[in-house]
Amino acid sequence: MTALLSLSRAMFKGFVRDRMTLFWAVLFPLMFLVLFGGILTDQGAPRLEVVQVGTVAALDDMPADARKALDESVEITKSSDEAKALQEVRDGDIAAVVTEEGDRMVVHFSQADQVAAARVRGTFQGVVDSANLAAAGATPAFTLEPRQVEDESLETIQYVTPGLLGWAIAMSATFGAAVNLVAWRQSGLLRRLRLAPIPTSSVVLARVGVSVSVALGQTAIFLGLAVGAFGLVLTGSWPLVIPLVLAGTLAFLSIGMLAGSISKTEEGAVGLANFIVLPMAFLSGSFFPLEGAPDWLQFISRLLPLRHLNDAMLDVMVRGQGVEAIIAPMAILLGFTAVCALISARVFRWDA
C-alpha cells in the first residue's frame, strides 16, 4: 500500500507539472466548451430559406395567423428568376424553391442536406394539407397538438456539454497513458520499476488512480463552468455521470496503454493517440449531433466506445433517465476495457 501511494503521488505530481499535458487534458477541451457555449447559447433550429417563384396560391392565400406561424420556421422571399433560384438550391445557398404548376405546389429541394430536406417536405406538406381543408370548406374532425418530448426551455449547451466532456475524458486518459508509458520506457524508469520490490499491480493501480482523479476533476470543472457561465440545467439523475466517467476512463486508459505498448517514441504515441481519439470524437457526436447521418455512419459510430459514453451522459444529464440508461453503456465500456487490456498485456514491453 505504501508503494502504491508513493507511486500515485509521483504520477500525479508529474501530471500537474507537465504543462503540455495539462493543456491537452483540461484547457484545450474547455476552449471548445467556451466556444460552443458562447456561440450556440439560445440558438435554436435555423429558419429555412425558401424562394417562391411566381404565384403560389397555397402560400399567397394563407390566413394571417397561419402565415405568421409559418414565418417563424421558414423565411420566404419572392423571385422571378427560377433558373437562378434552382442553382442556389444546388449550391446549398437556400433550402428550396417553391413554384405552382396548375393545381400542384412543386417544392424543389436538395437531398444533400437530409435534415433540411425532411424539414422542407414536412413543412410544405402541412401547408398543402391546410389549403385542401380550407378549399373543402369542411371543419376538420381533429386538431393537431404538437408536444415536444424534451423540455422546450432546454438550451443548446445541454446537448454540447456531455459530448465535449466525453471527448475530454477520452483525450486525457488515452494521451496520459500512451505518452507516459513510452517516456518511462525510453528513460529506463519502467525497467527500474520492474526490478524494484514493487508489485506490477501497484504500478497499474497507480496509473489508474491518477487517470480517474484527473477525469473526476475534469468533470467537476466542466459542469461547474457550464452551469455557472452558460446556464446548464442538470437533471436529478446527473450523479450517474460519475460511474460513467469511471468506466469511460478505464476504457480509454486501456486504449492509451495499447497505443503506448505499440509505439516506440513519444511522437509516435502522440500521433497514434490523436489518430484514434480525434476521428472517434467526430464519429461519436462529441462536436455535433449524428441524427441526420447516413445509416452506415451510424453503424460505425455505434461500434465506438465514445459514442456509448456520450449517449449515456446525455441520457442522465439532460433527459433525466435513471440507472437503466447506464447499464448497457457501462457494460460495453468495461468490455472494451477488458479486450484492450488483454491485447496490451500481450504486446507490452518493459524495455525500449
Contacts in CASP RR format, 6 or more apart in sequence:
PFRMAT RR
TARGET T0000
AUTHOR 0000-0000-0000
METHOD contacts of the structure
MODEL  1
MTALLSLSRAMFKGFVRDRMTLFWAVLFPLMFLVLFGGILTDQGAPRLEV
VQVGTVAALDDMPADARKALDESVEITKSSDEAKALQEVRDGDIAAVVTE
EGDRMVVHFSQADQVAAARVRGTFQGVVDSANLAAAGATPAFTLEPRQVE
DESLETIQYVTPGLLGWAIAMSATFGAAVNLVAWRQSGLLRRLRLAPIPT
SSVVLARVGVSVSVALGQTAIFLGLAVGAFGLVLTGSWPLVIPLVLAGTL
AFLSIGMLAGSISKTEEGAVGLANFIVLPMAFLSGSFFPLEGAPDWLQFI
SRLLPLRHLNDAMLDVMVRGQGVEAIIAPMAILLGFTAVCALISARVFRW
DA
3 197 0 8 1.000
3 198 0 8 1.000
3 199 0 8 1.000
3 202 0 8 1.000
4 202 0 8 1.000
4 205 0 8 1.000
4 206 0 8 1.000
7 198 0 8 1.000
7 202 0 8 1.000
7 203 0 8 1.000
7 206 0 8 1.000
8 205 0 8 1.000
8 206 0 8 1.000
8 209 0 8 1.000
8 210 0 8 1.000
10 206 0 8 1.000
11 180 0 8 1.000
11 206 0 8 1.000
11 207 0 8 1.000
11 210 0 8 1.000
12 210 0 8 1.000
12 213 0 8 1.000
15 21 0 8 1.000
15 22 0 8 1.000
15 25 0 8 1.000
15 176 0 8 1.000
15 210 0 8 1.000
15 214 0 8 1.000
16 22 0 8 1.000
21 175 0 8 1.000
21 176 0 8 1.000
21 179 0 8 1.000
24 171 0 8 1.000
24 172 0 8 1.000
24 175 0 8 1.000
25 168 0 8 1.000
25 171 0 8 1.000
25 172 0 8 1.000
25 175 0 8 1.000
25 176 0 8 1.000
25 214 0 8 1.000
25 218 0 8 1.000
26 168 0 8 1.000
26 172 0 8 1.000
26 218 0 8 1.000
26 221 0 8 1.000
28 171 0 8 1.000
29 164 0 8 1.000
29 165 0 8 1.000
29 167 0 8 1.000
29 168 0 8 1.000
29 171 0 8 1.000
29 218 0 8 1.000
29 222 0 8 1.000
30 168 0 8 1.000
30 221 0 8 1.000
30 222 0 8 1.000
30 225 0 8 1.000
32 164 0 8 1.000
32 167 0 8 1.000
32 287 0 8 1.000
33 160 0 8 1.000
33 161 0 8 1.000
33 164 0 8 1.000
33 222 0 8 1.000
33 225 0 8 1.000
33 226 0 8 1.000
34 225 0 8 1.000
34 229 0 8 1.000
36 156 0 8 1.000
36 157 0 8 1.000
36 160 0 8 1.000
36 164 0 8 1.000
36 287 0 8 1.000
37 156 0 8 1.000
37 157 0 8 1.000
37 160 0 8 1.000
37 226 0 8 1.000
37 230 0 8 1.000
38 230 0 8 1.000
40 156 0 8 1.000
40 157 0 8 1.000
40 160 0 8 1.000
41 155 0 8 1.000
41 156 0 8 1.000
41 157 0 8 1.000
41 230 0 8 1.000
41 231 0 8 1.000
42 155 0 8 1.000
42 156 0 8 1.000
43 156 0 8 1.000
44 156 0 8 1.000
45 73 0 8 1.000
47 72 0 8 1.000
47 73 0 8 1.000
47 74 0 8 1.000
47 75 0 8 1.000
48 73 0 8 1.000
48 74 0 8 1.000
48 75 0 8 1.000
48 95 0 8 1.000
48 96 0 8 1.000
48 116 0 8 1.000
48 119 0 8 1.000
48 120 0 8 1.000
48 123 0 8 1.000
49 75 0 8 1.000
49 77 0 8 1.000
49 93 0 8 1.000
49 94 0 8 1.000
49 95 0 8 1.000
50 74 0 8 1.000
50 75 0 8 1.000
50 76 0 8 1.000
50 77 0 8 1.000
50 94 0 8 1.000
50 95 0 8 1.000
50 96 0 8 1.000
50 97 0 8 1.000
50 98 0 8 1.000
50 120 0 8 1.000
51 76 0 8 1.000
51 77 0 8 1.000
51 78 0 8 1.000
51 79 0 8 1.000
51 85 0 8 1.000
51 88 0 8 1.000
51 94 0 8 1.000
51 96 0 8 1.000
51 97 0 8 1.000
51 98 0 8 1.000
52 59 0 8 1.000
52 76 0 8 1.000
52 77 0 8 1.000
52 78 0 8 1.000
52 79 0 8 1.000
52 97 0 8 1.000
52 98 0 8 1.000
52 99 0 8 1.000
53 78 0 8 1.000
53 79 0 8 1.000
53 80 0 8 1.000
53 81 0 8 1.000
53 82 0 8 1.000
53 85 0 8 1.000
53 97 0 8 1.000
53 98 0 8 1.000
53 99 0 8 1.000
54 78 0 8 1.000
54 80 0 8 1.000
54 99 0 8 1.000
54 100 0 8 1.000
55 100 0 8 1.000
56 98 0 8 1.000
56 99 0 8 1.000
56 100 0 8 1.000
56 105 0 8 1.000
57 100 0 8 1.000
57 131 0 8 1.000
58 100 0 8 1.000
58 105 0 8 1.000
58 127 0 8 1.000
58 128 0 8 1.000
58 130 0 8 1.000
58 131 0 8 1.000
59 67 0 8 1.000
59 76 0 8 1.000
59 98 0 8 1.000
59 105 0 8 1.000
59 127 0 8 1.000
61 131 0 8 1.000
61 134 0 8 1.000
62 70 0 8 1.000
62 127 0 8 1.000
62 130 0 8 1.000
62 131 0 8 1.000
63 134 0 8 1.000
66 130 0 8 1.000
70 76 0 8 1.000
70 123 0 8 1.000
70 127 0 8 1.000
73 119 0 8 1.000
73 123 0 8 1.000
74 123 0 8 1.000
76 98 0 8 1.000
79 85 0 8 1.000
82 97 0 8 1.000
82 99 0 8 1.000
85 94 0 8 1.000
85 97 0 8 1.000
86 97 0 8 1.000
86 108 0 8 1.000
88 94 0 8 1.000
88 97 0 8 1.000
89 95 0 8 1.000
89 96 0 8 1.000
89 97 0 8 1.000
89 108 0 8 1.000
89 109 0 8 1.000
89 110 0 8 1.000
90 110 0 8 1.000
92 110 0 8 1.000
92 112 0 8 1.000
92 113 0 8 1.000
95 109 0 8 1.000
95 113 0 8 1.000
95 116 0 8 1.000
95 119 0 8 1.000
95 120 0 8 1.000
96 107 0 8 1.000
96 108 0 8 1.000
96 109 0 8 1.000
96 120 0 8 1.000
96 124 0 8 1.000
97 107 0 8 1.000
97 108 0 8 1.000
97 109 0 8 1.000
98 105 0 8 1.000
98 106 0 8 1.000
98 107 0 8 1.000
98 108 0 8 1.000
98 124 0 8 1.000
99 105 0 8 1.000
99 106 0 8 1.000
99 108 0 8 1.000
100 106 0 8 1.000
105 124 0 8 1.000
105 127 0 8 1.000
105 128 0 8 1.000
107 120 0 8 1.000
107 121 0 8 1.000
107 124 0 8 1.000
109 116 0 8 1.000
109 117 0 8 1.000
109 120 0 8 1.000
109 121 0 8 1.000
110 116 0 8 1.000
110 117 0 8 1.000
111 117 0 8 1.000
114 292 0 8 1.000
115 291 0 8 1.000
115 292 0 8 1.000
133 140 0 8 1.000
150 318 0 8 1.000
150 319 0 8 1.000
153 233 0 8 1.000
154 233 0 8 1.000
154 318 0 8 1.000
155 230 0 8 1.000
155 231 0 8 1.000
157 226 0 8 1.000
157 230 0 8 1.000
157 231 0 8 1.000
157 232 0 8 1.000
158 232 0 8 1.000
158 233 0 8 1.000
158 317 0 8 1.000
158 318 0 8 1.000
159 289 0 8 1.000
159 314 0 8 1.000
159 318 0 8 1.000
161 222 0 8 1.000
161 223 0 8 1.000
161 226 0 8 1.000
161 232 0 8 1.000
161 317 0 8 1.000
162 310 0 8 1.000
162 313 0 8 1.000
162 314 0 8 1.000
162 317 0 8 1.000
162 318 0 8 1.000
163 284 0 8 1.000
163 285 0 8 1.000
163 286 0 8 1.000
163 287 0 8 1.000
163 310 0 8 1.000
163 313 0 8 1.000
163 314 0 8 1.000
164 222 0 8 1.000
164 286 0 8 1.000
164 287 0 8 1.000
165 218 0 8 1.000
165 219 0 8 1.000
165 222 0 8 1.000
165 223 0 8 1.000
165 313 0 8 1.000
166 248 0 8 1.000
166 286 0 8 1.000
166 306 0 8 1.000
166 309 0 8 1.000
166 310 0 8 1.000
166 313 0 8 1.000
167 277 0 8 1.000
167 281 0 8 1.000
167 286 0 8 1.000
167 287 0 8 1.000
167 306 0 8 1.000
168 218 0 8 1.000
168 222 0 8 1.000
169 215 0 8 1.000
169 218 0 8 1.000
169 219 0 8 1.000
169 245 0 8 1.000
169 248 0 8 1.000
169 249 0 8 1.000
169 252 0 8 1.000
169 309 0 8 1.000
170 248 0 8 1.000
170 252 0 8 1.000
170 277 0 8 1.000
170 280 0 8 1.000
170 281 0 8 1.000
170 306 0 8 1.000
170 309 0 8 1.000
171 273 0 8 1.000
171 277 0 8 1.000
172 211 0 8 1.000
172 214 0 8 1.000
172 215 0 8 1.000
172 218 0 8 1.000
172 252 0 8 1.000
173 211 0 8 1.000
173 214 0 8 1.000
173 215 0 8 1.000
173 248 0 8 1.000
173 249 0 8 1.000
173 251 0 8 1.000
173 252 0 8 1.000
173 253 0 8 1.000
173 255 0 8 1.000
173 256 0 8 1.000
174 252 0 8 1.000
174 253 0 8 1.000
174 255 0 8 1.000
174 256 0 8 1.000
174 259 0 8 1.000
174 273 0 8 1.000
174 276 0 8 1.000
174 277 0 8 1.000
175 256 0 8 1.000
175 270 0 8 1.000
175 273 0 8 1.000
175 277 0 8 1.000
176 211 0 8 1.000
176 256 0 8 1.000
177 207 0 8 1.000
177 211 0 8 1.000
177 253 0 8 1.000
177 255 0 8 1.000
177 256 0 8 1.000
177 257 0 8 1.000
177 259 0 8 1.000
177 260 0 8 1.000
178 256 0 8 1.000
178 257 0 8 1.000
178 259 0 8 1.000
178 260 0 8 1.000
178 263 0 8 1.000
178 269 0 8 1.000
178 270 0 8 1.000
178 272 0 8 1.000
178 273 0 8 1.000
179 260 0 8 1.000
179 266 0 8 1.000
179 269 0 8 1.000
179 270 0 8 1.000
179 273 0 8 1.000
180 207 0 8 1.000
181 190 0 8 1.000
181 256 0 8 1.000
181 257 0 8 1.000
181 260 0 8 1.000
181 261 0 8 1.000
181 269 0 8 1.000
182 260 0 8 1.000
182 263 0 8 1.000
182 264 0 8 1.000
182 265 0 8 1.000
182 266 0 8 1.000
182 268 0 8 1.000
182 269 0 8 1.000
183 189 0 8 1.000
183 266 0 8 1.000
184 190 0 8 1.000
184 193 0 8 1.000
185 349 0 8 1.000
185 350 0 8 1.000
185 351 0 8 1.000
185 352 0 8 1.000
186 265 0 8 1.000
186 266 0 8 1.000
186 352 0 8 1.000
188 351 0 8 1.000
188 352 0 8 1.000
190 350 0 8 1.000
190 351 0 8 1.000
191 350 0 8 1.000
191 351 0 8 1.000
193 203 0 8 1.000
194 200 0 8 1.000
194 350 0 8 1.000
207 253 0 8 1.000
208 250 0 8 1.000
208 253 0 8 1.000
211 249 0 8 1.000
211 253 0 8 1.000
212 246 0 8 1.000
212 249 0 8 1.000
215 245 0 8 1.000
215 246 0 8 1.000
215 248 0 8 1.000
215 249 0 8 1.000
216 242 0 8 1.000
216 245 0 8 1.000
219 241 0 8 1.000
219 242 0 8 1.000
219 245 0 8 1.000
223 232 0 8 1.000
223 234 0 8 1.000
223 238 0 8 1.000
223 241 0 8 1.000
224 232 0 8 1.000
226 232 0 8 1.000
227 233 0 8 1.000
227 234 0 8 1.000
234 317 0 8 1.000
235 316 0 8 1.000
235 317 0 8 1.000
235 318 0 8 1.000
235 319 0 8 1.000
235 320 0 8 1.000
236 320 0 8 1.000
237 316 0 8 1.000
237 320 0 8 1.000
237 321 0 8 1.000
237 322 0 8 1.000
238 316 0 8 1.000
238 317 0 8 1.000
240 316 0 8 1.000
240 322 0 8 1.000
240 323 0 8 1.000
240 325 0 8 1.000
240 326 0 8 1.000
241 313 0 8 1.000
241 316 0 8 1.000
241 317 0 8 1.000
243 326 0 8 1.000
243 330 0 8 1.000
244 309 0 8 1.000
244 312 0 8 1.000
244 313 0 8 1.000
244 316 0 8 1.000
244 326 0 8 1.000
244 329 0 8 1.000
244 330 0 8 1.000
244 333 0 8 1.000
247 309 0 8 1.000
247 329 0 8 1.000
247 330 0 8 1.000
247 333 0 8 1.000
247 334 0 8 1.000
247 337 0 8 1.000
248 305 0 8 1.000
248 309 0 8 1.000
248 333 0 8 1.000
250 333 0 8 1.000
250 334 0 8 1.000
250 337 0 8 1.000
251 305 0 8 1.000
251 309 0 8 1.000
251 333 0 8 1.000
251 334 0 8 1.000
251 335 0 8 1.000
251 336 0 8 1.000
251 337 0 8 1.000
251 340 0 8 1.000
252 277 0 8 1.000
252 305 0 8 1.000
252 306 0 8 1.000
253 337 0 8 1.000
254 336 0 8 1.000
254 337 0 8 1.000
254 338 0 8 1.000
254 339 0 8 1.000
254 340 0 8 1.000
254 341 0 8 1.000
254 344 0 8 1.000
255 276 0 8 1.000
255 277 0 8 1.000
255 340 0 8 1.000
256 273 0 8 1.000
257 340 0 8 1.000
257 341 0 8 1.000
257 344 0 8 1.000
257 348 0 8 1.000
258 340 0 8 1.000
258 343 0 8 1.000
258 344 0 8 1.000
258 347 0 8 1.000
259 269 0 8 1.000
259 272 0 8 1.000
259 273 0 8 1.000
259 276 0 8 1.000
260 269 0 8 1.000
260 272 0 8 1.000
261 344 0 8 1.000
261 347 0 8 1.000
261 348 0 8 1.000
261 349 0 8 1.000
262 272 0 8 1.000
262 347 0 8 1.000
263 269 0 8 1.000
263 272 0 8 1.000
264 352 0 8 1.000
277 306 0 8 1.000
280 304 0 8 1.000
280 305 0 8 1.000
280 306 0 8 1.000
281 287 0 8 1.000
281 306 0 8 1.000
283 290 0 8 1.000
283 297 0 8 1.000
283 300 0 8 1.000
283 301 0 8 1.000
283 304 0 8 1.000
283 307 0 8 1.000
284 290 0 8 1.000
284 301 0 8 1.000
284 304 0 8 1.000
284 306 0 8 1.000
284 307 0 8 1.000
284 309 0 8 1.000
284 310 0 8 1.000
285 301 0 8 1.000
285 307 0 8 1.000
285 310 0 8 1.000
286 306 0 8 1.000
286 310 0 8 1.000
290 297 0 8 1.000
290 298 0 8 1.000
290 301 0 8 1.000
293 301 0 8 1.000
301 307 0 8 1.000
302 308 0 8 1.000
305 332 0 8 1.000
305 333 0 8 1.000
305 336 0 8 1.000
308 328 0 8 1.000
308 329 0 8 1.000
308 332 0 8 1.000
308 333 0 8 1.000
309 329 0 8 1.000
309 333 0 8 1.000
311 329 0 8 1.000
312 325 0 8 1.000
312 326 0 8 1.000
312 329 0 8 1.000
312 330 0 8 1.000
315 321 0 8 1.000
315 322 0 8 1.000
315 325 0 8 1.000
315 326 0 8 1.000
316 322 0 8 1.000
316 325 0 8 1.000
316 326 0 8 1.000
319 325 0 8 1.000
END
